[in-house]
Amino acid sequence: MQPTRREFLKAATLGGVAASVLGFDLTPAYAAVRELKIARTTETRSTCPYCSVSCGVIIHTLGDRSRNVKPTVVHVEGDADHPINQGTLCPKGVTLKQNIVNDRRLTTVMYRAPRSTVWEEKSWDFMLDKLALNLKASRDNTFVAQDANGNIVNRTEGVAFAGGAAFSSEEGYFAAKMMRTLGIVHIEQQARV
């Protein structure tokens, strides 16, 4: 016979009351249950990457940092000591663990050549060189030294930059300065540097 939900809750409540009346001490059981979740994990404090609020998160990884052990993320929670979110996370921030531990997440650089239908695995060196060459070519092709009135503008309108939410203030400042140095005028950043 399959008990209904109501019958199950009644039986569980009666069992708990009976255990306490008969003198069973449930404190060690409660402590053991509470300890199992993150007892042997390493805490790493980080910043949520989704929006410009920059909520603090604690990422719990399991692994003893040995050379042959790859740490795995077992739990992500809001940082109660963080001044911005004080331990709370939005629905996107709560899903961080599912984004970190995901069998569909790309862990290598994938490249698709122009007019190709096949993605190839490439090295970071190849990709960074390719990005640098494409950035230089776009800048050289669209660079404007003077506007129609003869004013010196030294800008390129063929390249745009979008900064990420996980940037610290210093990283955002550096990225914006670097893009302006290249003459890029289309700059967007969630931190609005």
Secondary structure, DSSP 8 states (H G I E B T S, - for coil): ----HHHHHHHHHHHHHHHHHTT---HHHHHHHHHHTTTTEEEEEEE-SSSTT--EEEEEEES---TT---EEEEEEE-TT-TTTTT---HHHHTHHHHHS-TTS--SEEE--TT----EEE-HHHHHHHHHHHHHHHHHHHEEEE-TTS-EEEEEEEEEEE--TT--HHHHHHHHHHHHHTTEEEEE-TT--
